[in-house]
Amino acid sequence: MANSFGALTSSIMVHNLVDDLVARIGALLRLARNFSQKTADGVVIRNAAPGSSVLIEDWNLRGAGIPAVYDVNPATGYTAGDITRKPQRSVTLPSTIKAISVALTPAEYRMLIADNVKGIDGYSEFQKRLREAIVDKFAQAFVDRFLAVIATHTFFTFETALTTFTRQFELTVEKKLFDRKLASKNNATIIVDSQGWLDYTLDHTAVQNATGQRIEGAVSDLRASLNTPFSIGRTNATLTTKIAKGFAYCEPAAFFVARLPDEPTFEGDPVGLQEVVHDEVELPMLFRVWKDPKTAVLQFDAATIFEFYANQAEAVERFVAPA
């Protein structure tokens, strides 16, 4: 692999960028996201590549999935009943590369490749500001896509009118999800707008003042509830009609899929590549530095392939404005 500009792609900056992005979209990464087959030791033996089609099997066999408990008749013995599975769903994995590309001056490039920037005026500040700007735009792209799936997909039909987001409303929503036959109730999450966050915070402040109970994670944008398994988050993204006040979901609500772009190189290419995969959530990103031999412009690219797919309708409760 040609790699003439490895100093930037192998720098601490690109690893910090992925870490910061994972922190920003943590609520979205609480969804189901395993699209590969692994051995008992965790070794991937089949990987779903970008653009390939996979069949999704609904293994939620609760309710009518298996026969009911019955009284065994000694004369006839045990009688086996069939397992009732839901139809498989075909999903075509994403193949479109999402990227941010910026042109760098030679001076900016030197600032970005300096890992030890302590005491160097402007170097650390430029790295920080560029990283923040890239993370912000990528995070917005992830959030917008996820909101679009939840808001526009006819698959999701469960709705609750929300006037003021209080503990009582939270408990009501939690009961609705608890009573449903969900494949999993893990990673229960509520996303609301800034007004909902304010209402919820004020309501909990009143409880705290009355009981002395401490509110955990009060400065976090993903706050663990004191009353339910929910974690509460907020967004400043535009919430459309079907999710005008926000929504609640559990892990099986949707699939999140992300893959690394394939970037072939040839001997002599003025390009440097670095693949970074986050250790915990396996979010992959490709970083690329390329010099246009015609213009001598240095280009820094950050890229990934991602998509969200609706999964279990019962795992989402959308909050709509009162009629």
N, C-alpha and C positions, 0 to 999 in steps of 0.2 A: 504494500500500500504506500503510495506516494504521500509524504507528509513533510512538507517544507516549512509549515508554520505551526509545528506542534507546541510551541511555547504557550500559545493562548489556549488551544483546545485541551491541553493537559493541565492547565492552571487550576488553582483552587476556585477561581471565580465560577467556572461552569458547574462545579459540584455544589457550590453555594446556591447557584441559581436554581438547580433542581430541588434542593432542600427547601428553599423559600417558596417555590411554587407548590410543593406538596403541603406545606403549612397553610398556604392560602386557600387551597381547594380541598382541605381535609374532609369537609362534610360530604363532598361528592365521592370521595374515595371510600366511603363507608358502604358502597353498593357492592353487589356481587360482581366479581371481575375475573374469575378463573376460566379461561378458554384454552386450557391445555391439559393433557393427561400426564399424571406423574406416578412414579412408583411409590412404594411405601416409604422409601428413603428420600422422597422429594425430588427425584431426578425426572426432568421432563422427557418423555418418550414420544410425544406427539405434540406438535405446536401448530396452532391455527395461524397461517400466514396472512398478511394483508390481502384483501380481495377474495379470500377463499370463503366458501359457504360451509356452515356447520349446522348440525341439527341440535336443537335444544330440547332436552327431555325434561318434562315436569315430573319430578320425583315426589311431589307432595301427595302422599297416599292417604292423608287423613280424611275423615268423613266416609264417602262412598268408595274410596280407593281400594279397600279390602273388605272382605265379608264381615258381617256383624258377629258378635259373640253369640253362640248358640248352645243349646243343651244336647249333649251327645247321646244318641239313642244306642244303648248297648247292643240292640239287635242288628243295627246296620253299621255301627262304628263311626269313625270320623269321615266327614264329607268336605272335600276341598272345594273352595270357590275361587273364581278367577280374580286376578288383580286388574282393576280398571285404571288404565293409564289415560291421561289426556293426550291428544294428538301432538306429535312433535312439531316444532316450529323451526323453519329454516331462517338463518340469519347470515347475511353476507357481510363479512367484516370490512372495515373501512380500508381504503387504499390511498385516499387523498392526503398528501402531505400538508400539514399546517406549519407555517414557518414565519419567523420574523427575521428580516435581513437589514443590516445597517452598514453603511459605508464608513470606513475608518481612515482618518489621516494617519501618517506615520507616527506622529506624536501620540495620538490616542491609542494606537496599537501598542506602543511601548508602555503606556500607563496600564493597559489591561494585562500585559504579560508579567507585570511585576507582582509576584506573590508576597514578597516582603516589602510592604508599602509604608511601614511605620516610619514616621518622620519625614516622608517625602510629600511635600505640599501638593495637594491636588490629585495625587495618584489614587489614594484610597477613596476620596470623595467621588471621583469620576467612575471608578469601578462600582461603587455602591449605587450611584444614581442610575447608571446604565442597567445594572442588574434589577433594580426596583422597577424601572420602566418596562423592561422585557417581561418580568414576572407579572406585572399589573395587566398588561395586554393579553398575555396567555391565560391568566386566571379569568379575565372577563370573557374570553372566547369559550373556555370550559363551562363557565356558569351560564352564559347565554344559550349554549347548545343544550345543556341539561334542562334549563327552564323551558325551552321550546318543546322538548320531548314530553315533559310533564304537563304542560299547558295545552298543547295542541293535539296530542294523541287521543283518539276516540276510545282507546283501550281503557283509559282511566275515567271512571264515572262516579266515584264516591265523593260527595261534597258536603261541606258544612258551612253555614253562614257565620261569619265572624264580625262582631261589632267591636268588642274590646278583648284583647288577649290577656286573660287572667288565669290564675291557677285552676279555677273551676272549668274554664274552657279547655285547658290542657288535660285535665283529668277526664273530661268528656271524650276528647279525641283518643286518649290512651285506651279508654274502655272500648271504643269502637274497634280499634286495631286488635285489642286483646281478644275480643269475642269472635274474630274472624279466623278462618282456617288458613293461616299463613305458613309458607314453607319455612320461614324463620322470622323471629321477632328481634333478631340481633340488630345493633346499630340504629336503634330508633332515633329519628332526627326530625326536628321541626325547623323550617326556614320561614322567617317572616320579614316584612319590610321594617324600616326604621321606626314607624309608629307602633307596630306590634311589639318590637323590642322595648320601646319606651314604656308601653303599657305593662308589659310583663315585669320589667325591672321595678317600676313603681309599686306594683302589686306585691312583689316579693320584699321590697323594702319595708312596706307596712307590716308584713308578717315578721320580718327580722326585728323591727323595733318593738313589736308586741311580745315576741318570744325569746329574743336574744340569740336565736339560731343564726349561725354564720352562713352567708351565701358564698358557696365555693365558686372559684373561677370568675369572679365578678368583672374582671377586666378582660376576659377572653371573649372572642366572637363565636365561640362554640362552648356554651355554658352547660354543665351537667345540672339537670333539674334536681331539686330537693324532693320532688313529689312523685315523679314517674321515671321510667327508664330513658326518657327523651334527653337528648342534648339539643339545646336551643341555639340556633344561629341566625344571622341577619344578612341581608343583602341590600345593596343600593341599585341593583339591576332593575330594569323595568319589569313589573309583574303584570301580565296581561289578564284579561277578564276571568278566565277559568282558575287562575291562581292569584286573584287580585289582592288577597290578604296573606298569601303564603300557602304552605302545604306541609303535611307530615308524611314520613315514609320510613320503611324498614329496609333492611339489606336486600330482600328479593324484589324490590320495586322496579329496579332496572339493572341492566348490565353496563359496566363501564369497560371498554376495550381500548387498549393503547399498544401501539407497535412502533418499532424503530424503522425509519426510512432506510431504504437500500441505496447507498451512494457509491457506485463503482468508481474506482480511480485507476489511472494508468501511469506508468513510469514517466516521470518528468512533469506530471501535473503540478501546477502551483497551488496545491490545496493541502490543508491539514484537517483531519477528522478525529473526533472523539465521541464515543458512545458512552452515555452515563445512564445507569439504571438504578433508581432509588432502592436501597436495600430492603426496606420494610414493605413498601406498597408496590414495588416493581414498576413505577412510572418511568418509561424510557424516553430519552431525548438524544438527538444527534446534534453535535456542534461542529461547525464547518467554517474554516477560514480559507478564503480563496482570493487570489490576486489576478485581476484582469490584465493579461499581458499587453492589451491594446491601450488601456487607459491608465494602468498602474494603480488602479483603485483597489484597496483592500476591503474585502467584504466579510462580515461576521454573520453567520446564520445560526439560528436556533430552531430546531424542527422536531416534530413528532407526528404520529398518526393516531387519531382518537375518535371515538364515537360512543354515544349512549343509545341503548335499546330498551324499550319497554319490556317488562318481564311479568310481574304478577300484579294485576289490577287491584286486588284487595289490600295490597301493601302500601297504597297511597290514599291519603285523604286530602282533598284540595279545599282551601279556604276561600270562599267567595264573599263578595260584598252582600250585605243584607238587601233583600228585595225592597 
